[in-house]
Amino acid sequence: MLDFENIKKPELRVEKNLVVCVFYRYNQAGEIEIITENRISNHKSEPTAKLPGGGLKKGENIFEAIRREIKEELGFDLTKIGFQFIGNVKFELTDMLDLSKNLPNQYAKSTVFMCHYPVDDLPDAPNGDDIDYFEWLPIADFRKGSRRNSYLQALDLFEQKLTGVKFIDCIESTNSYLRKIISILVKFINHIKYTV
């Protein structure tokens, strides 16, 4: 006979969909800086920094959501600035009162975008939002201060993309030089063949 009392029930997995955009620039020292939103929370004296973004509304796709979030938070029109999809990161949700504790079986997927924004001036914090101010912050400083795995994973993805872009550019320029050299060698060999 089956013991229905002791059957292990599957645990419900809650999943949230989020979008985040890494706005970056290079400072005079050549370091990468990113735009952070800073919130002064009620239970902490120091501000907490986050990357711009948020959750999807019902019926929105990821592109509509990131455009809306960035317009609401920073006032930027991403269709005019331009942005690039990087990828997705999946992480366990944490208890907002104690970031060191994960919530059991609650996950979120964050779609990460990037935007090169080499401008010094940042907008004022929007009225009525819980953002106190924006600032340019070196990635290393943001990493030191952030305990949120989602932002750290998003930055990992961003840095991999940046390094990949530079590497691909190097390969393409190397390939174009190789093609030129091969073309010159073929012409030279053909010339020797016909003159001998």
Number of C-alpha atoms within 10 A of each C-alpha: 3 6 6 8 7 7 8 7 8 6 8 9 9 13 15 13 15 21 25 25 27 25 19 22 21 15 14 7 6 8 13 16 21 23 24 22 22 20 18 15 13 8 7 9 8 11 16 18 23 19 21 21 26 18 17 19 13 7 8 12 11 21 15 13 21 26 19 20 20 19 14 15 21 18 16 15 13 16 8 7 10 11 19 13 14 18 14 16 19 18 17 18 22 19 12 10 8 8 13 11 12 15 14 14 12 15 18 18 17 24 21 25 23 22 17 15 16 12 10 9 9 13 12 13 17 14 9 7 10 14 20 17 17 22 16 20 19 18 18 11 10 22 15 9 12 14 14 16 17 21 22 17 17 25 21 13 18 21 14 12 15 14 11 12 12 11 11 12 12 12 12 12 11 12 12 12 12 12 12 12 12 12 12 12 12 12 12 11 12 11 11 10 9 7 7 5
